[in-house]
């Protein structure tokens, strides 16, 4: 229960209308991970290897799945029988502040949805961005949305947020305007439709 409250407290300023969030359990990097166990990213900060894990029902398969995520290794969804159902690659390292802050699962108007809050950067400058994901077809994890929701430079902090609405979301950039993103079922992603309250603008 305590960890669930922590997740809600961490996501509350940034994310709205994620129903029924589940608990998250943090793990520590192994010695081999800290030393650079992943050949493609041998010099990442320890936080880049630290994994977060939780168990929730996020796929059509029977039973609950285990979601394991780290910045460098990426994310995988494992069935209750230990079979990997879906996976996605990780992200490149950028600085000493790199790491996943929060892993949460909830429902967006009935659809199981995975949310990551990831921080990248160094000692003086960091960005925290929100990634929204869903288990797709053929072993794929669909990346539905990604956007920066907090920007820090020394003592200066700018915050934004994401609000889910039926069929879309509202994204407010840190210190910036709010834009409307509409879900595209063909692209399996939220697509930008211009500033909120204005006529949708064409985009590529």
Steps between C-alpha positions, in 0.01 A plus 500: 500500500781739586662453158168561326461829684855591395416437135189715524695777672773496233264496203231728642654833387559369147227249409122517526222246437708181529257274686587214739882534510681194635805462725857525379804327647846645444813293461869590524759456223729199526879540507524386137235752395679786675825393333339511155335162442324627187751507216331785312494738800810423710531836674153581628439630851374231744149643487479410134520131588271502804186304422145556616254213504132449568232239444171592335255388234617683186462239224225271363680189631352330804620617840710798594822597327829630641632822351874562535651830384833679511632792298776303328347151472156619394172343603362147484165347588519143632206262538409322823669192345828683444462559125594839358189635330629837383813714517649829394861625492649744746622855457851648467673646803535876536640576847536424868130560577378233256242253627136400520328687781160328491347191341124483530210314341142619496202531271431777254125484452505123541820426303799358695782752464864510611658830603869580552645819643861520384763757593802571282783749529779593735570690821378845386241424235242221496186418307225273629271367233192285507467195277165327444495142370266211427562133418444463126493215249779263396721553806500878472462766767332800337643839598183711513649831613816660635545856620712702742305584815772659715808703415763583762800729469681567827224631730259585217218249449230509231220243514238374258239225506297247304125456532322206339160574345283260295684420177772758559728672750595854592873567527629814669870555437710629792443874502318477167165462331255212515452289187245238399620151403243266343540121508555346155400130501698436181825652629433365852602836642374841606559751219533880548208712378623847588448731798198413714205723424620573145418331172715193447817575307641269231805302602733247345 
